């Protein structure tokens, strides 16, 4: 995926619509085995679990035996107890072979889309990328402002750590 910043007209429309954009990339390994592990972590929901925001489909956590597929409605579940109201539904728009994209559904704390990708580069390095464009989807995130954007950036880094996890 190319960065939205590479497309000034799109970036301008998103910003004028109140959308915030972020993109984080980091080298997470070397070789096909590290790429394959990162993709398994992504599609099985492990990357989200490691990040502290597990993905559930129909109330059941994703797993290697039941990975995410296009058209799935998944819920990002950031915690228990007081955080339960932050459960956020998404529609999986793309899944595979090297990336996943989901878009938020009504009730999500944000309104937008998030991209998760893994690439095996010519030099053998494996890079994980998380990119998103979003704007507040609920009152709590509207009031959160800059704090909400910092949390989203932290989560993007945490998802990358989850893709890297052994």
N, C-alpha and C positions, 0 to 999 in steps of 0.2 A: 504494500500500500504506500502510495506517496503521501507525504504530509500535506494536510489541507493548506498550509502556508505556501505550498508550491502552486496553488491555484488561487491567485489573488481575488478573482471575482467571487468564487465560492466563499472564501474566508470573509470577504467584506459583507456578503449577504448574511452569513451566520452571525457575525458580530453585530450587524445592524438589527438582527432579530433577537438580540440579547443573549446569544449563545457564547459560551466560553469554550476555548479550545485548549487541549493539552496533548502532548505526545512525549512519551518516555521510551527510550531504547537503551538496551545494555547487552553487552556480550555475556552469554551465560554458559558457554562451553565450546567444545571443539569436536567436530566430526558428526557423522550420521547418527551414532548412538545417542549423543547428547541432544541432537535435534529430535529424534524419535521419543526420547524420554520427555522432553519439554512438550511435545504435541500430545502425548498420552496424558500428562499432567493437566494440560489445557482442556482437552475434550472430555476427560473423566471427571472434571470438576475439582481435581486435587489442587490446582493453582488457586482457586477461589477459597477452598478450605484452609490452605496454608496461610492465605491472606486474612483469614478471620471472617470471611463473608461467603459461606457455602452456598452452592447452587442446588436448588431442589426442583424436581419436576413432579407435579401432583403430590407434593408432600414428601417425596422420597429423594434422598441425596443421589446425585449423579455418581457413576462408578465406571471403572474400566469395562465392566460387563454391560453397562447401559449408558454409553456416552451420549453427549448432546448431539442432536440432529436438527437440520433446518426445519423450522416450523414449530419446534418445541416452545412451549411457554414455561419459562423457568422463573424461579423467585430467588433473588439475592437476599440471603438471610444474615444480616450483620451481627446478630447476637440474640440473646435470650432476655427475658425479664423486661426491663425498661426499654431495651432496644427493639423489642418485637414489633412495635408500631412502625419501625423503619423498614420492614420487609418490603422488597421492591420487585414487582413483576416486570419481566422482559420477554420479548419475542425474539427467538434466534433467527436471524436473517440469512446467515451464511455459516457453514461449519465444514471446513476441510478444503483442500488437503493440508494447508499450512496456516490457516487462520480461522477465526470465529468473529462474527459481528452480531451484537444484539442491540435491539432498539427498545427503549422504555415503553411501558404500557401505562394506562391510567392507574394512579396509586403509587407509582415509583417516586422516590424523593427528588429525582431529576427528570428532565425531559430532554432526550437526545439519543445518541448512539455511541457504542464503545466497540473498538476494534482490538483484537488480540492476535498477534502474529508471531510466527517463528520462522527464521530464515537461516539456511545453511549457505554461507557466503563462499566465494571462490577461494579464499585463503583458508577455508575449513572452519572458520569461527561460526558459532551459532549465536544469532542475535534475537532477542525477544523484544517486542514492541507492544505498547498499549497506547492507543490514541482515542480521544473522545471529543465530542462536542456536546455541550449540554447547557441547559439553563434550569433554574429552580423549578421543580415540579410540585412542591408542596409549600405551605406557609413556613414550615420549620426551615427549609433550605433557602427560602427568600430572605428570612431574617438572618440566616447564617452568613450570607455574603462571602467575604474573603476567607473566613474560617472554613466554609463549605468547600471552597476551591482548594484550600490546603489539604483538607481531608481527602478530596478526590485525587490530588496529586500523590499523597501518601499511599492511597489504595492502588494506584497505577504501579508504583514501585513495589508494593507488596504482591501484586499479581505477577510481576516479573520474577520476584523471588520464588513464588509458588511454581512458576513454569520451570525454574532452575532446580527446584528441590529434587534430591535423590530419593 
